[in-house]
């Protein structure tokens, strides 16, 4: 391989990383816009919905929510405290760790999430119809693959 080809390969890799990052940032922005619209009728923000959604299946400590959602622990802590203050979630004792309480939704929190479900389902159906089922699955596979690769390479 010539020296020019190696330089071109590096340029291509750098261009890929830049284009992928910019695309992901734009995609994240669009997802947040959609989430804000879907959450608004339930009196939630996208971030509140994200944190409540993380604990629907089981209570988690703030650090666990942050890891699962790709958020900072401090950011999740602020949101969790607001959710508790508004009666949408509560802290429970954590048998595995005395100081790291578990966050779980209250009935009001579950009811708020339930208000989002019909709009979420309608939007999801429109998106999958726009992409086609096979392409939607391929998009998800590619996003997961890219996310996994970035996890593997992160310090």
N, C-alpha and C positions, 0 to 999 in steps of 0.2 A: 504494500500500500504506500503510495507516495505521501510526502509530507503535506502536500496540499489537501489530499483526501482526508488525512487525520484532522487537519484544521477545519475542513468542511464538516466532518462528522461532529466535532465539538460544537461548531456553530449550529448545526442541526439540533443537537441535544439541548443547547442553551435556548434555541428558538422554541423547541417543544416545551421546555419547562416554563418559559415565559407565557406561551400561548395557553398551556394547560392551567397555569395559575390564574391568568386573567379570565379565562372561561369559567373556572371554578368560583372566582370572586363574583362574577356577574350572575352565575347560577345561584349562588348563595343569596345574593341580593334579591333575585326574583322569588326564590323560595320564601324568604322573609316577608316580602310584599304579600304573597299569597297567604302565608300563615297569619299575618296581621289582619287581613281581610276576613279570613275564616274565623279567627278568634274573637274579633271585635263584638259580634252579637252576643257572645257568652260573657262579655265583660273582662276578657283576658287579653294579654298581649301575646305575641308569638313566643317570647322568652318564658312567660309564665306557663303557657301551654307546653312548651318543650320540657320544662322541669316537672310539671305535673304528669306529663305523659311518661316520663322516665320512671315514675314510681307507681304507675297504675297496677302493674303486675305484682310488685313486691316493694316494700319499703327499702330505701337505700340511704346510706350516709351521703352527706354533701359531696365528699371526695369521690364516691362511686358514681354519683350523678354526673359530676364534672368529667370523669374519665369516659363514661358512656356517651356523653353528648359532645365531647370535644370542646368543653367550655373551661374557664378558669374556676378554681375552687372558690375564690373570692366572689366572682360573679354569681355563681350558683348560690352561695351563702346569702347574698343580698336578696336574690329572688325568693329563696326559701323563706327567709324571714318575713318578706312582704306577704307571701302566700299564707303563712301562719297568722300574721297580723290581721289579714282579711278573712280568716276562717276557712280558707280553701285547702289548707294542709295543716298537719300537726306533727310535732316531734314526738317520737316514742323512744323508750330506752333501747339501747343496743346491747344485747347480751354478749356480743363479741368485743365491745369496746365501750367503756364507761363514758368517755367524753364525747365520742362521735355518735350523736343521736341519729336515729333513723327518721327520715321524712316519709310521710304517707299522706295521701289525699284524704280529706274529710268527705262526708256525704255531699256537701256543697261543692267541693272540688270535682268530685265525680260527676255531679249534675252539670257543672259548667262544661266539662269535657264532652258529656253526652250531647249538649247543645251544638257542639262543633261537628259531630259525626255526620249528620246528613249533608251538610255543605262540603265537607271533606270528601265524602263518597262521590258526590256529584262532580266535583272538580277532578278527582282521580279518574273517574270514568271518562271525562272529556279528554284528559291528558293521554290516557292509554288509547283512546279512539284516535286521537290526532297522530300518535306515534305508530300505532299498530302493536298488537300484543307481543310479537316476536321482537320488534325493535325496542319496546319498553323493557323487556327482559334483558336484552343485550346492553342497553344503557345502564341498567342496574349492575349487571355483571362487570362492565368496564369501570364504573365508579368504585365498586368494591375492590376491584383489582388494583386500581390506582391508589386508593386509600391504603390498602395493605402494603403496597410497595413503599409508600411514603412512611408508614409506620416502621417498616423494616429498616429504612435508611435514616430515620431520625435519631439524634443523639439521646 
